[in-house]
Amino acid sequence: MSQAVVGGQNASRLKADLEAKFERKGTVHGAMSGMTYGLYSVILGLATAKAPFATAPLIAASLVAIAINDSLAALWLTGLNVMQGRGKEIIRNLCTFPGMMVCLAALFGGPIANVAYLLGIMYAGATYAMPISALCPVVGAILSRIFMKQKISKRVGIGMTICIIGTIIVSYVKPDGNPQNFYLGIAFSLLAAIGWGAEGMISTFGMSMMDPKIAITIRDAMSGLSILIVGLPIIGGYKLFASAITQPEVIGIMAIGALVCATSFLTWYNANSMCGVAKGMSLNITYVLWGFVWSIIILHESVTGMVVVGGIIVTIGAILVSVNPMDFIRKEEA
């Protein structure tokens, strides 16, 4: 065999090894995004359970909390980028086409999806809104297949389905009766899934020419500012906003939550970029399971049989999305 052929085979093997390592790293980021988003949800719940949020209308409290969280997360991420010498890159990328795409993704994932999710909770209840909104990986995978030509393997598709089934089991509690405007709440929850799915697809397209650390900074800043400038005036939320940011305990908890949230979104964007939207979003929705885990650890809540069963199913689905069992079989045969 000629040296050229051997060299070509070695180069191909090296490329395959690098791609596999890159995808494994993306899988780790995806798992971290789910774990940290579950923690963030619990921390945000602690903050909004305190005054002035506790006595405010749900939609106003939620919008103000999201505006504060995303703005603080953007500040955390800006500080990280400045410390690592990428401060000027934020402004430079903001004025490019990829930057505009990330801004568009922020609008889908921030004001549109978050507000729809909150309305879904108001009208249908959290036990229905949460699992329905967790259908966002399916939406993201479908949109990525249509617009970005990202293939969805049979294994990843099965893993996604298992993750979603497990998420529904974890979250599902049969209601005593039908809430008012229940189906409207279901529609809003579906809109949230579409918004977050679109965010995953659009942001991944933008990150094809942008560092994820820059992308998520732009995303959080755009989301926070859009709610502050457009959302809060509509609901008359500035008084609640001013009251919240002057409460040291509340703003301290939210600052910690924003740091965790920034970590979650950064690792999610990294995962989408490294291992594809379908896998990244499937790993991210394990936040439903992690939310229960962190609630047990921090809030000392009890565990139900449904949570245990659903958690096992979610874990199996996430493993199937992340790892090809045939790889281990081939290694043993080798």
C-alpha positions in Angstrom: 0.0 0.0 0.0 1.4 3.4 -1.0 2.3 6.0 1.6 -0.3 8.4 0.0 -3.1 5.9 0.7 -1.8 5.2 4.2 -1.6 8.9 4.9 -5.1 9.5 3.6 -6.5 6.7 5.8 -4.7 8.2 8.8 -6.1 11.6 8.0 -9.6 10.3 7.7 -9.3 8.4 11.0 -7.9 11.5 12.7 -10.8 13.6 11.3 -13.3 11.0 12.5 -11.8 10.9 16.0 -11.8 14.7 16.2 -15.5 14.9 15.1 -16.4 12.2 17.6 -14.6 14.1 20.4 -16.3 17.3 19.4 -19.7 15.6 19.5 -19.0 14.0 22.9 -18.1 17.4 24.3 -21.4 18.8 22.9 -23.2 16.0 24.6 -21.7 16.9 28.0 -22.7 20.6 27.4 -26.3 19.4 26.6 -26.5 17.4 29.8 -25.2 20.4 31.8 -27.7 22.7 30.2 -30.6 20.5 31.5 -29.1 20.2 35.0 -28.5 23.9 35.4 -31.8 25.0 33.9 -33.6 22.8 36.4 -31.6 24.5 39.2 -32.3 27.9 37.7 -36.1 27.2 37.8 -36.0 26.3 41.5 -33.9 29.5 42.3 -36.3 31.7 40.3 -39.2 30.1 42.1 -37.6 31.0 45.4 -37.2 34.6 44.3 -40.7 35.1 42.9 -42.1 33.6 46.1 -40.9 36.7 48.0 -42.3 40.2 48.0 -43.0 42.1 45.8 -43.6 39.2 43.3 -45.7 37.1 45.7 -48.6 39.7 45.8 -48.4 40.8 42.2 -50.5 39.4 39.3 -49.0 36.3 37.8 -48.3 37.7 34.3 -46.8 40.9 35.7 -44.6 39.0 38.2 -43.4 36.6 35.6 -42.6 39.1 32.9 -40.7 41.3 35.4 -38.8 38.3 36.7 -37.8 37.3 33.2 -36.8 40.8 32.3 -34.5 41.1 35.4 -33.2 37.5 34.9 -32.3 37.9 31.2 -30.8 41.4 31.8 -28.6 40.1 34.7 -27.6 37.0 32.7 -26.5 39.3 29.8 -24.4 41.3 32.3 -22.8 38.1 33.6 -22.0 37.0 30.1 -20.7 40.4 29.0 -18.3 40.3 32.0 -17.1 36.8 30.9 -16.5 38.0 27.4 -14.7 41.1 28.5 -12.4 39.2 30.8 -11.6 36.8 28.0 -10.9 39.6 25.5 -14.0 39.3 23.4 -15.8 42.5 24.5 -15.5 44.2 21.2 -16.7 41.1 19.4 -20.2 41.6 20.9 -20.7 44.9 19.1 -19.0 43.7 15.9 -21.1 40.5 15.7 -24.3 42.4 16.6 -24.0 44.4 13.3 -23.7 41.3 11.1 -26.2 39.0 9.5 -25.5 36.1 12.0 -25.9 38.6 14.8 -29.3 39.6 13.4 -30.3 36.0 13.3 -29.4 35.5 17.0 -31.5 38.6 17.8 -34.4 37.0 15.9 -33.8 33.8 17.9 -33.9 35.8 21.1 -37.3 37.2 20.2 -38.7 33.7 19.5 -37.2 32.3 22.7 -37.5 35.3 25.0 -40.7 37.3 24.8 -42.7 35.0 22.5 -42.0 31.6 24.0 -41.7 32.8 27.6 -44.9 34.8 27.6 -46.8 32.0 25.8 -45.4 29.5 28.4 -46.6 31.8 31.3 -50.1 32.1 29.7 -50.2 28.4 29.2 -49.5 28.0 33.0 -52.2 30.6 33.8 -54.9 28.9 31.6 -54.0 25.2 31.6 -51.9 24.8 34.7 -48.2 24.0 35.0 -48.7 20.3 35.0 -49.9 20.5 31.4 -47.9 23.5 30.2 -44.6 22.1 31.2 -44.7 18.8 29.3 -46.3 20.3 26.2 -43.7 23.1 26.1 -41.1 20.3 26.4 -42.0 19.3 22.8 -39.6 22.0 21.7 -36.9 19.4 20.7 -39.3 17.9 18.2 -40.1 21.3 16.7 -36.4 22.2 16.6 -35.4 19.0 15.0 -38.1 19.3 12.4 -37.2 22.9 11.6 -33.5 22.0 11.4 -34.3 19.2 9.0 -36.3 21.5 6.8 -34.1 24.6 6.8 -30.6 23.4 7.8 -30.8 19.9 6.3 -29.6 18.4 9.6 -30.3 14.6 9.5 -32.1 12.9 12.4 -30.9 9.4 12.8 -33.3 6.7 13.9 -31.6 6.3 17.2 -31.7 10.0 18.0 -35.4 10.1 16.9 -36.3 7.2 19.2 -34.3 8.8 22.1 -36.1 12.1 21.6 -39.5 10.3 21.7 -38.5 8.5 24.9 -37.3 11.8 26.5 -40.6 13.5 25.7 -42.7 10.5 27.1 -40.6 10.5 30.3 -41.1 14.3 30.6 -44.8 14.0 30.3 -44.9 11.2 32.9 -42.8 13.3 35.3 -45.0 16.3 34.9 -48.4 14.8 34.5 -51.0 15.0 37.3 -54.6 14.4 36.5 -56.6 17.5 37.3 -59.7 17.4 39.4 -61.6 19.4 36.8 -61.1 21.4 33.5 -59.6 24.8 34.2 -61.3 27.8 32.5 -59.9 28.4 29.0 -58.0 25.1 29.3 -57.7 24.6 25.5 -56.4 28.2 25.1 -53.7 27.3 27.6 -52.8 24.2 25.6 -52.5 26.4 22.5 -50.2 28.9 24.3 -48.1 26.0 25.6 -47.7 24.7 22.0 -46.7 28.2 20.9 -44.0 28.1 23.6 -42.7 24.8 22.2 -42.7 26.4 18.7 -40.9 29.5 20.0 -38.2 27.6 21.8 -37.8 25.1 18.9 -37.4 28.0 16.5 -34.9 29.7 18.8 -32.8 26.5 18.8 -32.8 26.2 15.0 -32.2 30.0 14.3 -29.5 30.5 16.9 -27.7 27.4 15.6 -27.7 28.9 12.1 -26.4 32.2 13.5 -23.7 30.4 15.5 -22.3 28.8 12.4 -20.3 32.0 12.0 -20.2 33.2 15.6 -18.8 32.1 19.0 -21.6 30.7 21.2 -20.4 32.8 24.1 -21.1 35.9 21.9 -24.3 34.5 20.6 -25.9 33.8 24.0 -24.8 37.2 25.3 -26.6 38.9 22.4 -29.6 36.6 23.0 -30.0 37.4 26.7 -29.5 41.1 26.1 -32.0 41.3 23.3 -34.6 39.2 25.3 -34.2 41.4 28.4 -34.3 44.7 26.6 -37.3 43.7 24.5 -39.3 42.8 27.5 -38.2 46.0 29.4 -39.0 48.3 26.5 -42.0 46.6 25.0 -43.5 44.1 27.4 -43.5 46.0 30.7 -45.2 49.2 29.4 -48.1 47.1 28.0 -48.8 45.5 31.4 -47.8 48.5 33.5 -44.9 46.6 35.1 -42.4 49.3 35.7 -43.6 50.0 39.3 -43.1 46.3 40.1 -39.8 46.2 38.4 -38.5 49.2 40.4 -39.8 47.6 43.6 -38.1 44.3 42.9 -34.6 45.6 42.0 -34.6 47.6 45.3 -35.0 44.5 47.4 -31.5 43.3 48.3 -32.5 39.7 49.1 -34.6 39.3 46.0 -32.1 40.8 43.6 -29.3 38.7 45.3 -31.2 35.5 44.7 -32.0 36.5 41.1 -28.4 37.4 40.4 -27.4 33.9 41.4 -30.3 32.5 39.4 -29.2 34.6 36.4 -25.7 33.2 36.6 -27.0 29.7 36.6 -29.4 30.6 33.8 -26.5 32.1 31.7 -24.5 28.9 32.3 -27.5 26.8 31.1 -28.1 28.8 28.0 -24.4 28.9 27.1 -24.1 25.1 27.4 -27.3 24.7 25.5 -26.1 26.9 22.6 -22.7 25.0 22.7 -24.5 21.7 22.5 -26.7 22.7 19.6 -23.6 23.9 17.8 -21.4 20.9 18.5 -23.8 17.9 18.3 -26.9 19.3 16.4 -30.2 20.9 17.4 -32.0 17.5 17.8 -29.5 16.1 20.3 -28.8 19.4 22.1 -32.5 20.1 22.7 -33.3 16.5 23.7 -30.6 16.7 26.4 -31.8 20.2 27.5 -35.4 19.1 28.2 -34.1 16.9 31.0 -34.5 20.1 33.0 -38.0 18.8 33.9 -36.4 15.9 35.7 -33.6 18.0 37.2 -36.2 20.5 38.4 -37.7 17.8 40.6 -34.2 16.7 41.8 -33.2 20.2 42.8 -36.6 20.7 44.5 -36.0 17.6 46.6 -32.4 18.8 47.5 -33.2 22.5 48.1 -36.9 22.6 49.0 -37.0 19.1 50.6 -40.1 18.1 48.5 -41.3 14.5 48.5 -40.8 12.1 45.6 -43.7 10.4 44.0 -43.7 7.1 42.0 -44.6 9.0 38.8 -41.5 11.1 39.2 -39.2 8.1 39.7 -40.7 6.2 36.7 -40.6 9.3 34.5 -37.1 10.1 35.7 -35.8 6.7 34.7 -37.5 7.0 31.3 -36.0 10.5 30.7 -32.5 9.2 31.6 -32.8 6.2 29.3 -33.9 8.5 26.5 -31.1 11.0 27.1 -28.5 8.2 27.1 -29.9 6.8 23.9 -29.7 10.3 22.3 -26.2 10.8 23.6 -24.6 7.4 23.0 -24.9 4.8 20.3 -25.0 1.4 22.1 -23.6 -0.2 19.0 -20.3 1.6 19.7 -19.8 -0.4 22.8 -20.6 -3.7 21.0 -18.1 -2.9 18.3 -15.4 -2.1 20.9 -16.0 -5.4 22.7 -15.9 -7.3 19.4 -12.6 -5.5 18.5 
